[in-house]
Amino acid sequence: MRLAILGAILFLIGATQADSRECRLPSPRPGVVSEEIPPRSFFLCLLAEIDDLKKRQEELERIVPEYERLVAEMPVPYLNDNGKVTVEEGRRIGSATFTLDARQTGRASSLRLDQAVIEELCTTTRGCRMSLIRRVIGLRQTEPLESIIVGPCLFDYDAVSGAWLRGTGCSGDAISGKDGDGAVGAKSSGADVVIEAGEGCLMADADIRLAVGADHEILDRDHSRGLYLIAAPERLTTSIRRFRCDLEID
């Protein structure tokens, strides 16, 4: 029994690199099975190692929660694919991608951008960077046949006033606008295109109109807060219909 207990102790110590103290039994002579009790120095060495292991365990118990907290605070990506959101619940968002497929009917479609995501990423003192991409998709291919990328450019959004500013780098000079400034009865709709890629992909501060009027304007009145990713096949000057719009924010 004594040898079994001793063997278990040696196994545990070996698994945790306990031999760093060289707590080793005297080597038996070849062909001789020794029943002698190990020397007192051997057990003292084991006790010292066990004490060290307890201290290491206490240190780990202190450090591990701190590491877990730091990992939980690390930002994670956010993905909204045609309205299906993928993100780790309760985590900070470090970047976002919104994807919208164009309708095969040729009519415009839209995806409302999550306001909380925009405010988390783009309302800091530095703002965020945006890129808008139109990807042409083949009938039987998963990879895009062609991509038109606009950006990245800086974008700043004021969550209080709705004022926004888009910097250079997205096809043209810097522009500004105000989200939600086209109240009912106003002479102007207040709707603005923030970024456009390849004519068919838009990021705007207003949703699409349910019915396009004689002016062929696809944007509705900007009567409330909200930013939108829009796929508008009717704006294309080519016959392309199978495409998707990707808005990337970081």
C-alpha positions in Angstrom: 0.0 0.0 0.0 2.8 2.3 0.9 4.5 1.8 -2.5 1.1 2.4 -4.3 0.6 5.7 -2.5 4.2 6.6 -3.2 3.8 5.7 -6.9 0.6 7.9 -7.1 2.5 10.9 -5.6 5.4 10.4 -8.0 3.0 10.3 -10.9 1.3 13.5 -9.9 4.5 15.3 -9.3 5.9 14.0 -12.6 2.8 15.3 -14.4 3.4 18.8 -13.0 7.2 18.9 -13.5 7.8 18.2 -9.8 11.2 16.7 -10.5 12.4 20.3 -10.9 13.6 19.8 -7.3 15.1 16.4 -8.2 12.9 14.6 -5.7 14.2 11.2 -6.8 14.4 7.9 -5.0 17.9 6.2 -4.8 18.4 4.0 -7.8 17.9 0.3 -6.8 20.6 -2.2 -7.5 19.9 -4.3 -10.7 17.8 -7.3 -9.9 17.0 -6.3 -6.3 13.5 -5.2 -5.1 14.0 -2.8 -2.3 11.4 -2.6 0.5 13.3 0.1 2.3 11.5 3.4 3.3 12.8 6.3 1.3 15.1 8.7 3.1 13.6 11.6 5.1 15.1 14.2 2.6 13.0 12.7 -0.2 9.7 13.3 1.7 10.9 16.8 2.7 11.5 17.5 -1.0 8.0 16.3 -1.9 6.4 18.4 0.8 8.3 21.5 -0.5 7.2 20.8 -4.0 3.6 20.3 -2.9 3.8 23.7 -1.1 5.1 25.3 -4.3 2.2 23.7 -6.3 -0.3 25.1 -3.9 1.2 28.6 -4.3 1.1 28.2 -8.1 -2.6 27.1 -7.9 -3.4 30.2 -5.8 -1.6 32.3 -8.4 -3.6 30.7 -11.2 -6.9 31.2 -9.3 -6.0 34.9 -9.2 -4.7 35.2 -12.8 -7.3 33.1 -14.7 -10.3 35.4 -13.9 -8.3 38.4 -15.0 -7.4 36.7 -18.3 -11.1 35.7 -18.7 -12.1 39.3 -18.2 -9.6 40.6 -20.7 -10.7 38.0 -23.3 -14.4 39.0 -22.7 -13.4 42.7 -23.4 -11.7 41.9 -26.7 -13.8 43.2 -29.6 -15.4 40.7 -32.0 -16.7 40.9 -35.5 -20.4 41.5 -36.3 -22.0 40.1 -39.4 -25.5 40.8 -40.8 -26.1 38.7 -43.9 -29.4 39.7 -45.5 -30.9 40.3 -42.0 -29.4 37.2 -40.3 -27.1 38.5 -37.5 -24.0 36.6 -36.3 -22.2 38.0 -33.2 -21.0 36.7 -29.8 -23.6 37.9 -27.3 -22.5 40.4 -24.7 -19.2 41.1 -26.5 -17.9 44.5 -27.7 -18.0 44.9 -31.5 -14.7 45.7 -33.2 -15.9 45.5 -36.9 -19.0 45.0 -38.8 -20.0 43.6 -42.2 -23.5 44.1 -43.8 -24.4 42.0 -46.8 -27.4 42.4 -49.1 -28.3 40.4 -52.2 -29.9 42.2 -55.1 -33.4 41.0 -56.0 -33.7 39.0 -59.2 -36.9 40.9 -60.1 -34.8 44.0 -60.6 -36.5 46.0 -57.8 -34.5 47.7 -55.2 -34.0 46.1 -51.8 -32.7 47.5 -48.5 -31.2 46.4 -45.2 -31.4 48.7 -42.2 -28.1 49.0 -40.4 -28.1 48.2 -36.7 -28.2 51.6 -35.0 -26.4 50.3 -31.9 -23.5 49.0 -34.1 -23.2 52.3 -36.0 -23.1 54.2 -32.8 -20.6 51.9 -31.2 -18.2 51.9 -34.1 -18.7 55.4 -35.7 -19.5 57.9 -33.0 -16.1 58.0 -31.2 -13.8 60.9 -31.6 -12.0 59.2 -34.5 -15.0 57.8 -36.3 -14.9 54.6 -38.3 -13.7 53.5 -41.8 -16.2 52.3 -44.3 -15.9 50.4 -47.6 -18.7 49.6 -50.0 -18.3 46.7 -52.4 -20.4 45.5 -55.3 -19.7 41.8 -56.1 -21.1 40.3 -59.3 -22.1 36.7 -58.7 -22.2 33.9 -61.3 -25.1 31.5 -61.7 -23.2 28.5 -60.4 -20.2 30.1 -58.7 -19.7 30.9 -55.1 -16.8 33.3 -55.8 -17.6 36.7 -57.2 -16.9 37.2 -60.9 -16.2 40.9 -60.4 -15.8 43.3 -57.5 -16.0 47.0 -57.5 -14.6 48.5 -54.2 -15.1 52.0 -53.0 -13.2 53.1 -49.9 -12.1 52.9 -47.3 -13.1 56.4 -46.1 -13.7 57.9 -42.7 -17.3 58.2 -41.5 -18.4 60.0 -38.3 -22.0 59.8 -37.0 -23.4 62.0 -34.2 -25.8 59.9 -32.2 -27.4 62.9 -30.6 -28.1 65.1 -33.6 -27.9 62.6 -36.4 -25.3 64.7 -38.3 -22.8 62.6 -40.3 -19.6 63.3 -42.1 -18.1 61.2 -44.8 -14.4 61.8 -45.6 -12.6 61.5 -48.9 -11.6 58.1 -50.3 -15.1 57.1 -51.3 -15.4 58.5 -54.8 -15.2 62.3 -54.4 -14.9 65.1 -51.9 -15.9 64.9 -48.3 -19.7 65.3 -47.8 -22.0 65.8 -44.9 -25.6 65.4 -44.0 -28.1 64.9 -41.3 -30.0 61.7 -40.6 -33.7 62.1 -40.0 -34.0 65.7 -41.2 -36.7 65.3 -43.8 -39.8 65.7 -41.7 -43.3 65.3 -43.4 -44.2 68.5 -45.1 -40.6 69.6 -45.8 -39.9 70.8 -49.3 -36.9 68.4 -49.6 -36.9 64.7 -48.8 -33.7 65.1 -46.8 -32.4 61.8 -48.2 -28.8 61.5 -49.0 -26.6 58.9 -50.6 -23.5 58.5 -48.4 -21.5 56.0 -50.5 -22.2 54.4 -53.9 -20.3 51.5 -55.5 -20.8 50.5 -59.1 -24.1 52.3 -59.4 -26.1 49.4 -57.9 -24.9 49.5 -54.3 -25.7 52.4 -52.0 -25.4 53.3 -48.4 -27.9 56.1 -47.6 -29.5 57.8 -44.7 -33.0 56.9 -45.9 -34.9 53.8 -46.9 -36.1 52.9 -50.4 -39.5 54.1 -51.6 -42.2 51.5 -51.8 -43.3 52.8 -55.2 -41.0 54.8 -57.5 -42.7 58.0 -58.7 -42.3 59.8 -62.0 -39.0 61.3 -60.8 -37.6 57.7 -60.5 -36.1 58.6 -57.2 -35.7 55.4 -55.2 -35.1 56.9 -51.8 -38.0 57.6 -49.4 -38.2 60.8 -47.3 -35.6 60.8 -44.6 -38.3 61.2 -41.9 -36.6 59.1 -39.1 -33.2 58.1 -37.9 -31.6 55.1 -39.7 -28.9 54.2 -42.2 -29.5 51.7 -44.9 -27.6 49.4 -47.3 -29.4 49.4 -50.6 -29.1 47.1 -53.7 -30.7 48.9 -56.7 -30.4 46.9 -60.0 -32.4 49.6 -61.8 -29.6 52.1 -61.4 -27.1 49.8 -63.3 -26.3 50.8 -66.9 -25.5 47.2 -67.7 -27.6 44.0 -67.8 -26.0 42.6 -64.6 -28.6 41.4 -62.2 -26.9 38.9 -59.9 -24.9 40.8 -57.5 -24.6 41.6 -53.8 -23.6 44.6 -51.8 -21.1 44.4 -48.9 -20.6 47.3 -46.4 -17.5 46.8 -44.3 -17.0 49.0 -41.2 -14.0 49.0 -38.8 
